[in-house]
Amino acid sequence: MSSFYVMNSDSVVVRQAIESDIPKIVKLQEESFADLAKIGNIWHPNELHSHLNIFPEGQLVAELNGMIVGSATSLIVNLVPPYAEHTWNDITGNGMLTTHNPKGDSLYGADISTHPNVRHKGIGHKLYQGRKDVAMKFNLKRMIAGGRLYNYCDYANKLSALEYAMKVVNCELHDLVLSFDLINGFNFIKILPNYLDDARSLNYASFIEWTNPHFDEHNS
Ligand SMILES: CC(C)(COP(=O)(O)OP(=O)(O)OC[C@H]1O[C@@H](n2cnc3c(N)ncnc32)[C@H](O)[C@@H]1OP(=O)(O)O)[C@@H](O)C(=O)NCCC(=O)NCCS
């Protein structure tokens, strides 16, 4: 990505991804998930093609001057029971989104990232706004996700994953991902162990939930 300066997210457009974005999304992933990229744990082109075939409306990118600076991948699921423990591979069909269920009641966030050069400028927030619009358009009850406990590796020798998450919820600690989720209206539900092969989170994720205030149960 060429260098650029962005003051805020005003000039960033969030839109549905298209096939020609795929190489740019892969490049973004290599830089925004640099640690996971080293172990091959980022989207591959065949997975991104699958996402666009299965649920195009759920695939969002953030674009700035023709560059893709953020992306968010979603699918619709029906989790039974509603807070069932799951892994990232289970819920995403090993990354292919073959688990997408158009009759489900929840939008599931499979990933979200922004380029490291443009973080903390509201672009992630804009992607979440785009996702909330998708949840409202499809009249889904809620949006859920497993957010990797990004900074847990710095505290794992003194806190359990739950203790760490509760300190983030209570604003005693800051986590790059969970603090961002909370500020965007999600509630922390519980810890998901063995969620994703991830050295930063020690494989722990936070089960997070946002409730759609416009959900109409008579039309679902
Ligand atoms: C998590 C992630 C997507 C957030 O993206 P982002 O573009 O930085 O998100 P935002 O700018 O909307 O919000 C980030 C923070 O900046 C703050 N912020 C937003 N606009 C701001 C502005 N103009 N000035 C100062 N701060 C701002 C937000 O309040 C938020 O605060 P927080 O630190 O309390 O969370 C990004 O950090 C990322 O890609 N992380 C790595 C990938 C990853 O692990 N993703 C999660 C997968 S589960």
The ligand as a Tripos MOL2 file, in Angstrom:
@<TRIPOS>MOLECULE
LIG
   48    50     1     0     0
SMALL
NO_CHARGES

@<TRIPOS>ATOM
      1 C1        -10.0260   -3.9560   15.5410 C.3       1 LIG1
      2 C2         -9.8400   -3.0380   14.3360 C.3       1 LIG1
      3 C3        -10.6120   -3.5760   13.1400 C.3       1 LIG1
      4 C4        -10.3570   -1.6350   14.6910 C.3       1 LIG1
      5 O1        -10.2530   -0.8160   13.5200 O.3       1 LIG1
      6 P1        -10.0790    0.7950   13.6020 P.3       1 LIG1
      7 O2        -10.2000    1.2760   12.2000 O.co2     1 LIG1
      8 O3         -8.8850    1.1610   14.3730 O.co2     1 LIG1
      9 O4        -11.3890    1.1730   14.4190 O.3       1 LIG1
     10 P2        -11.8790    2.6290   14.9000 P.3       1 LIG1
     11 O5        -10.9370    3.6610   14.4140 O.co2     1 LIG1
     12 O6        -13.3120    2.7650   14.5380 O.co2     1 LIG1
     13 O7        -11.8180    2.4820   16.4850 O.3       1 LIG1
     14 C5        -10.6110    2.1580   17.1560 C.3       1 LIG1
     15 C6        -10.3950    3.1180   18.3180 C.3       1 LIG1
     16 O8        -10.0710    4.4040   17.8080 O.3       1 LIG1
     17 C7        -10.9640    5.3770   18.3520 C.3       1 LIG1
     18 N1        -11.1760    6.4050   17.3240 N.ar      1 LIG1
     19 C8        -12.0390    6.3470   16.2830 C.ar      1 LIG1
     20 N2        -11.9580    7.4740   15.5530 N.ar      1 LIG1
     21 C9        -11.0020    8.2460   16.1310 C.ar      1 LIG1
     22 C10       -10.4650    9.5080   15.8340 C.ar      1 LIG1
     23 N3        -10.8660   10.2250   14.7770 N.pl3     1 LIG1
     24 N4         -9.4920    9.9850   16.6590 N.ar      1 LIG1
     25 C11        -9.0710    9.2620   17.7180 C.ar      1 LIG1
     26 N5         -9.5510    8.0300   18.0520 N.ar      1 LIG1
     27 C12       -10.4970    7.5390   17.2620 C.ar      1 LIG1
     28 C13       -12.2110    4.5910   18.6910 C.3       1 LIG1
     29 O9        -12.9610    5.2260   19.6710 O.3       1 LIG1
     30 C14       -11.6390    3.2800   19.1650 C.3       1 LIG1
     31 O10       -11.2700    3.4170   20.5170 O.3       1 LIG1
     32 P3        -10.8210    2.1740   21.4380 P.3       1 LIG1
     33 O11        -9.3270    2.2360   21.3760 O.co2     1 LIG1
     34 O12       -11.3760    2.4680   22.7760 O.co2     1 LIG1
     35 O13       -11.3550    0.9500   20.8280 O.co2     1 LIG1
     36 C15        -8.3030   -2.9140   13.9910 C.3       1 LIG1
     37 O14        -7.5960   -2.5750   15.1570 O.3       1 LIG1
     38 C16        -7.6700   -4.1750   13.4270 C.2       1 LIG1
     39 O15        -7.7210   -4.4010   12.2240 O.2       1 LIG1
     40 N6         -7.0650   -5.0130   14.2960 N.am      1 LIG1
     41 C17        -6.2810   -6.1630   13.8330 C.3       1 LIG1
     42 C18        -7.0970   -7.2090   13.1480 C.3       1 LIG1
     43 C19        -7.9450   -7.9990   14.1460 C.2       1 LIG1
     44 O16        -7.4320   -8.6580   15.0300 O.2       1 LIG1
     45 N7         -9.2840   -7.9260   13.9690 N.am      1 LIG1
     46 C20       -10.2310   -8.5590   14.8340 C.3       1 LIG1
     47 C21       -10.5570   -9.9260   14.3810 C.3       1 LIG1
     48 S1        -11.5610  -10.7690   15.5890 S.3       1 LIG1
@<TRIPOS>BOND
     1     1     2 1
     2     2     3 1
     3     2     4 1
     4     2    36 1
     5     4     5 1
     6     5     6 1
     7     6     7 2
     8     6     8 1
     9     6     9 1
    10     9    10 1
    11    10    11 2
    12    10    12 1
    13    10    13 1
    14    13    14 1
    15    14    15 1
    16    15    16 1
    17    15    30 1
    18    16    17 1
    19    17    18 1
    20    17    28 1
    21    18    19 ar
    22    18    27 ar
    23    19    20 ar
    24    20    21 ar
    25    21    22 ar
    26    21    27 ar
    27    22    23 1
    28    22    24 ar
    29    24    25 ar
    30    25    26 ar
    31    26    27 ar
    32    28    29 1
    33    28    30 1
    34    30    31 1
    35    31    32 1
    36    32    33 2
    37    32    34 1
    38    32    35 1
    39    36    37 1
    40    36    38 1
    41    38    39 2
    42    38    40 1
    43    40    41 1
    44    41    42 1
    45    42    43 1
    46    43    44 2
    47    43    45 1
    48    45    46 1
    49    46    47 1
    50    47    48 1
@<TRIPOS>SUBSTRUCTURE
     1 LIG1         1 GROUP 0 **** ****
